[in-house]
Amino acid sequence: MADTPKEGKLTRFLDFTQLIDMASECVGGKVLFATDDFFGPAENLIKSHSPSFKEHEYTEFGKWMDGWETRRKRIPGHDWCVIQLGIQGIIRGIDVDISYFSGSYAPRMSIQAANLNEEKVPDIPPRGVKTGAAATPEEFGVISELKSDSWDYLVPMSELKPGDPDSSHNYFFVNSQQRWTHIRLNIFPDGGVARLRVYGTGQKDWTSSDSKEPVDLVAIAFGGVCVGFSNAHFGHPNNMIGVGKPKSMADGWETARRLDRPPVLESNEDGLLQVPGCEWAVFRLAHPGVITQIEIDTKYFTGNSPDSCKVDGCVLTTQEEEDMVRHKWALPAHKWKPLLPVTKLYPNQNHLLESLTVELQDVITHARLTIAPDGGISRLRLRGFPSSMCLLRPLREKPMMRFSLKAGFKANL
């Protein structure tokens, strides 16, 4: 288990909580089955917002709780539910949040997972409103076709421990390189869980890609991930490569204000601020490829967008990437290929830009976004074409990813 990063602090090395929640309803996660939903439906587990508590609110079934809560079990067995992931891919860690369930949380739980082909999933009817109800024999019959009791264990039976009443997270690392599509949450024997977060990165089936249409090669849903950054005081760079449109300023990358800004700012003839420093983030692409279009969105960053940015790319093997992580990304300048020259940015605006590398031989595996002097960006899209000639890291041979770096170093730009 790991401690959660506090708001406004740089994230921990190997902090999986900065990856995408693959089970969240906002990316298409769906509850297929739950043994019981008496006090609170299992759909609450995958809500995108944090759990809340309403002290004096009750339903016809009992105390209103913002989570999945089953009745006190008086028959043999234990409760469990099955969730179809909205993003299919590699799971790096799990957060079982029991906030506000101080007297009714499930004392133990386990997580199982499966990688199922669509044709193997039976036609499961929509669950509808389930509060106050238990699964019917017919529902048990349909879900039994998945044979979920025999799925692989990602987390064995483990005790859940309450923390602060309003923040009781239980974090579990997952050591698996396999692609998963469904998970089963078991609670022993009954009780409540506020939220279930399944953190990881997507894994796209590139063999089925349309070679005629550019694809976002850095998307976290496909397997892109941030492997280094200079500062992430208000928001992690992985937010930029998230799913869909940004929801707010919190759904982007935002740095602290640089302290080396000149007392009086000046600009050059091109309207670019003349500042000594910059901030940067490096991403490993989901697949090596050629970038043809770059999208940089500053939506919601109306008073804190960067003045300018540039994008560079390079080709690195797994070993070279690990070396760069150890050396805090002090990569020789000649290794970087310019994808986008220094470009003026504007607040709360989507910028669609053409890449400099349009020749097919300009394949890259990593990209670096540099902003000056500081600020926030909500989305980064690097669209292009995956390369079949540059598979430097077969998926089965990928090492454990390193997701972020410590503070206290400057870019060698």
C-alpha positions in Angstrom: 0.0 0.0 0.0 1.1 3.6 -0.6 0.4 7.0 0.8 -1.7 9.3 -1.3 0.0 12.5 -2.5 -1.3 15.6 -0.8 -2.8 18.4 -2.8 -0.2 20.9 -4.0 2.7 18.5 -3.5 4.8 16.8 -6.1 3.9 13.2 -6.6 5.8 10.2 -5.4 8.0 8.2 -7.6 6.0 5.3 -9.0 2.7 7.0 -7.9 0.0 5.1 -9.7 -2.8 7.4 -8.4 -1.7 9.9 -11.1 -2.7 7.4 -13.8 -6.3 7.2 -15.1 -9.1 5.5 -13.2 -9.9 2.8 -15.7 -13.2 1.8 -14.0 -14.7 5.3 -13.6 -18.1 6.0 -15.1 -16.6 9.0 -16.9 -14.6 6.8 -19.1 -17.3 4.2 -19.7 -16.9 1.9 -16.7 -20.0 -0.1 -15.9 -21.3 -2.3 -13.1 -22.6 -5.6 -14.6 -23.6 -7.3 -11.4 -23.8 -7.1 -7.6 -25.0 -9.7 -5.1 -26.7 -7.0 -3.0 -27.4 -3.2 -3.2 -29.6 -2.8 -0.2 -28.3 0.5 1.3 -26.3 1.8 -1.7 -26.0 0.6 -5.3 -22.6 -0.6 -6.6 -22.7 2.1 -9.3 -21.6 4.5 -6.5 -18.2 2.7 -6.5 -17.3 4.2 -9.9 -18.5 7.7 -9.6 -15.9 10.2 -10.6 -16.3 12.6 -7.7 -15.2 12.0 -4.2 -17.6 10.5 -1.7 -19.7 12.8 0.5 -21.7 12.5 3.7 -25.2 13.8 4.6 -25.6 13.4 8.3 -29.4 13.6 8.6 -30.4 12.0 5.3 -32.2 8.7 5.2 -33.9 6.6 2.5 -36.7 4.2 3.0 -34.1 1.5 3.4 -31.9 3.2 6.0 -29.1 5.7 6.2 -28.1 7.3 2.9 -24.5 6.5 2.1 -22.4 7.5 -0.9 -21.0 4.1 -1.8 -21.9 0.5 -2.3 -23.3 -0.9 0.9 -24.9 -4.3 1.3 -27.3 -5.5 4.0 -26.0 -7.3 7.1 -25.6 -10.8 5.7 -27.7 -13.5 7.4 -27.1 -16.2 4.8 -24.0 -18.2 3.9 -21.5 -16.6 1.5 -20.1 -13.1 0.9 -20.9 -10.1 -1.3 -19.2 -9.3 -4.6 -19.7 -7.3 -7.8 -18.4 -7.3 -11.3 -17.3 -4.2 -13.2 -16.5 -3.8 -16.8 -13.6 -1.4 -17.3 -14.2 1.6 -19.4 -10.5 1.5 -20.5 -9.0 -1.9 -21.1 -5.3 -2.2 -20.3 -2.7 -2.7 -17.6 -3.7 -2.1 -14.0 -0.9 -0.6 -11.8 -2.7 0.0 -8.5 -6.1 0.0 -6.8 -7.6 2.3 -4.2 -10.4 0.9 -2.0 -11.9 4.0 -0.4 -14.1 3.4 2.7 -14.5 7.1 3.6 -17.6 7.8 5.8 -18.2 4.1 6.4 -16.8 4.2 9.9 -19.2 1.8 11.4 -20.2 -0.2 8.4 -17.2 -0.7 6.1 -16.3 -4.1 4.7 -13.5 -5.5 6.9 -11.8 -7.4 4.1 -11.7 -7.5 0.4 -10.0 -9.0 -2.7 -9.8 -8.1 -6.3 -9.9 -10.6 -9.3 -9.6 -9.7 -13.0 -10.1 -11.2 -16.4 -9.3 -10.4 -20.0 -12.5 -11.3 -21.9 -13.2 -11.1 -25.6 -16.5 -9.3 -26.3 -18.0 -12.5 -27.7 -17.4 -14.3 -24.4 -19.5 -11.7 -22.5 -23.2 -12.7 -22.2 -25.9 -10.2 -22.9 -26.4 -8.7 -19.5 -29.6 -6.6 -19.1 -29.2 -3.1 -17.6 -29.4 -3.1 -13.8 -31.7 -0.2 -13.4 -32.5 1.1 -9.8 -31.2 -1.6 -7.4 -31.3 0.2 -4.0 -33.1 -2.0 -1.5 -32.7 -5.2 -3.6 -30.5 -8.3 -4.0 -29.6 -10.1 -7.1 -32.3 -12.3 -8.6 -31.7 -16.0 -9.4 -31.9 -15.0 -13.1 -29.1 -12.4 -12.6 -27.0 -15.0 -10.8 -27.5 -17.3 -13.7 -26.4 -14.9 -16.4 -23.3 -13.7 -14.5 -22.3 -17.2 -13.7 -21.4 -17.6 -17.4 -18.4 -15.4 -16.8 -17.0 -17.8 -14.2 -15.7 -14.9 -12.3 -14.9 -16.9 -9.2 -12.0 -18.4 -11.1 -10.5 -15.2 -12.4 -6.9 -14.3 -11.6 -6.3 -12.5 -8.3 -4.7 -9.1 -8.5 -5.1 -8.4 -4.7 -5.6 -11.4 -2.4 -7.9 -11.2 0.6 -6.7 -8.2 2.6 -7.9 -6.2 5.6 -9.3 -2.7 5.0 -8.3 -0.1 7.6 -10.2 3.1 8.3 -8.2 6.3 8.4 -9.8 9.8 8.8 -13.6 9.5 8.6 -13.6 11.6 5.4 -10.5 10.1 3.8 -10.0 6.4 4.3 -8.0 5.2 1.3 -6.5 1.7 1.1 -3.9 1.5 -1.7 -2.6 -1.7 -3.3 0.1 -2.0 -5.9 -0.6 -4.4 -8.7 2.3 -6.3 -10.2 1.0 -7.5 -13.5 1.8 -6.8 -17.2 -1.4 -8.4 -18.5 -4.2 -6.6 -20.2 -7.5 -6.7 -18.2 -11.1 -5.9 -19.3 -13.1 -6.8 -16.2 -12.6 -6.9 -12.4 -14.5 -8.5 -9.6 -14.5 -6.9 -6.1 -15.1 -9.3 -3.3 -16.0 -8.0 0.2 -15.9 -10.3 3.2 -18.5 -10.9 4.4 -20.6 -7.7 3.8 -20.5 -4.0 4.4 -19.7 -0.8 2.6 -17.1 0.6 0.2 -17.3 4.3 -0.9 -15.2 4.2 -4.1 -13.1 1.7 -6.1 -10.4 3.3 -8.2 -8.6 1.1 -10.7 -5.5 3.0 -11.8 -3.5 2.1 -14.9 -2.8 2.7 -18.6 -4.8 1.6 -21.6 -3.4 -0.9 -24.0 -4.7 -0.6 -27.6 -4.9 -3.4 -30.1 -2.7 -1.7 -32.8 -3.3 -4.5 -35.3 -6.9 -3.3 -35.7 -6.0 0.4 -36.3 -7.0 2.1 -39.5 -3.6 3.1 -41.1 -5.3 5.9 -43.1 -6.5 7.9 -40.1 -4.1 9.5 -37.6 -4.5 8.4 -34.0 -3.5 10.1 -30.7 -0.2 8.3 -30.0 0.2 9.8 -26.5 -3.3 9.1 -25.2 -3.3 7.4 -21.8 -6.2 5.3 -22.9 -3.9 3.7 -25.5 -0.9 3.3 -23.2 0.8 6.7 -23.3 2.3 7.9 -19.9 4.3 10.7 -18.4 7.8 9.5 -17.5 9.3 12.7 -16.2 8.5 16.3 -15.4 10.0 19.5 -13.9 7.1 20.6 -11.8 3.5 19.5 -11.1 2.5 21.7 -8.2 -1.2 22.0 -9.0 -1.8 19.1 -11.5 0.0 16.1 -13.0 1.1 16.0 -16.6 -0.8 12.7 -17.1 -4.0 14.8 -16.9 -3.2 16.3 -20.2 -3.3 13.0 -22.0 -6.6 11.9 -20.3 -9.8 10.8 -21.9 -12.2 13.3 -23.5 -12.4 17.0 -23.1 -11.1 18.7 -19.9 -13.7 19.1 -17.2 -12.1 22.0 -15.3 -8.7 23.6 -14.5 -8.1 20.7 -12.1 -8.2 18.3 -15.1 -4.9 19.5 -16.6 -1.1 20.0 -15.9 -0.3 23.2 -13.9 3.0 24.2 -12.5 3.9 26.6 -9.7 4.9 30.2 -10.7 8.6 30.2 -11.4 10.6 32.3 -8.9 13.3 33.3 -11.5 10.9 35.5 -13.5 12.3 39.0 -14.2 10.9 41.8 -12.0 9.7 43.5 -15.1 8.7 41.3 -18.1 9.6 42.1 -21.7 8.8 40.5 -25.0 10.7 40.2 -28.3 9.6 41.3 -31.8 7.5 38.2 -32.1 5.5 38.9 -29.0 7.2 36.1 -27.0 8.1 36.8 -23.3 11.9 37.0 -22.6 12.2 34.7 -19.6 15.2 32.6 -18.4 13.3 29.5 -17.3 10.8 27.0 -18.4 8.9 23.8 -17.3 8.7 20.5 -19.2 7.1 17.1 -19.2 8.3 14.0 -21.1 5.9 11.3 -22.4 6.4 7.8 -23.6 4.2 7.3 -26.6 1.7 4.4 -26.5 3.3 3.2 -29.7 6.4 4.4 -31.7 5.2 6.5 -34.6 5.3 9.6 -36.7 3.6 12.7 -35.3 1.7 14.8 -38.0 -0.6 17.0 -35.9 -0.2 18.5 -32.4 -3.1 19.8 -30.3 -2.5 22.0 -27.3 -5.6 23.1 -25.4 -5.5 25.7 -22.6 -9.2 25.5 -21.9 -10.1 26.8 -18.4 -6.6 28.3 -18.0 -7.7 31.9 -18.5 -5.3 33.7 -16.2 -2.5 31.1 -15.9 -1.8 29.7 -19.4 1.8 29.6 -20.6 3.1 32.3 -22.8 4.6 29.8 -25.3 5.5 26.2 -25.8 7.5 23.8 -28.0 7.5 20.1 -28.6 10.4 17.8 -29.3 10.7 14.0 -29.9 13.3 11.4 -29.7 13.9 7.6 -30.0 14.8 5.7 -26.8 15.0 2.1 -25.9 13.8 0.8 -22.6 17.3 0.9 -21.2 17.9 4.4 -22.4 14.7 5.6 -20.8 15.7 4.0 -17.5 19.0 5.8 -17.8 17.2 9.1 -18.4 15.0 8.6 -15.4 18.1 8.1 -13.2 19.8 11.1 -14.8 16.7 13.3 -14.4 16.2 13.6 -18.2 19.5 15.4 -18.9 19.3 14.1 -22.5 21.8 15.6 -24.9 20.2 18.3 -27.0 21.1 16.6 -30.3 19.0 13.6 -29.4 15.8 15.7 -29.6 14.1 16.3 -32.9 11.9 19.4 -33.2 8.2 18.6 -33.7 6.9 22.1 -33.0 9.0 25.3 -32.8 8.5 27.8 -30.1 4.8 28.8 -30.5 2.8 31.5 -28.9 -0.1 30.2 -26.7 -3.3 32.0 -25.8 -5.6 31.5 -22.7 -8.6 29.3 -22.8 -8.0 28.3 -26.4 -7.5 25.1 -28.4 -4.4 25.3 -30.7 -4.3 22.9 -33.7 -0.7 22.8 -35.1 1.1 20.9 -37.8 4.1 18.9 -36.8 7.5 19.6 -38.4 8.1 15.9 -38.9 6.1 14.8 -41.9 8.5 12.3 -43.4 7.8 8.7 -42.6 11.3 8.0 -41.3 10.9 10.5 -38.5 9.7 7.9 -36.0 9.8 8.8 -32.3 9.1 6.9 -29.1 9.1 9.8 -26.6 7.9 13.4 -26.7 8.8 16.4 -24.6 6.4 19.4 -24.1 8.2 22.6 -22.9 6.3 25.6 -21.7 7.6 29.1 -20.8 7.7 30.4 -18.3 5.1 28.3 -16.4 1.3 27.8 -16.1 -1.2 25.2 -17.1 -2.4 23.2 -20.1 -5.5 21.1 -20.1 -4.9 18.7 -23.0 -2.1 17.5 -25.2 -2.8 15.4 -28.3 0.0 14.0 -30.5 -1.8 12.6 -33.6 0.0 10.5 -36.2 0.6 7.1 -37.5 2.0 4.1 -35.6 5.2 2.6 -37.0 5.4 -1.2 -37.5 9.2 -0.9 -38.1 10.1 0.5 -34.7 8.7 -1.9 -32.1 11.6 -1.3 -29.6 9.7 -2.6 -26.6 7.4 -5.6 -27.1 4.5 -5.3 -24.7 5.3 -8.5 -22.9 8.8 -7.3 -22.2 8.0 -3.9 -20.7 9.4 -3.3 -17.3 7.4 -1.7 -14.5 6.8 1.9 -15.5 8.2 4.9 -13.7 5.5 7.5 -13.6 7.1 10.6 -12.1 10.2 12.2 -10.9 11.2 14.1 -7.7 11.5 17.9 -7.7 14.6 19.9 -7.4 16.2 19.7 -10.9 16.3 21.9 -13.9 15.8 21.0 -17.6 18.8 20.6 -19.8 17.1 22.4 -22.7 
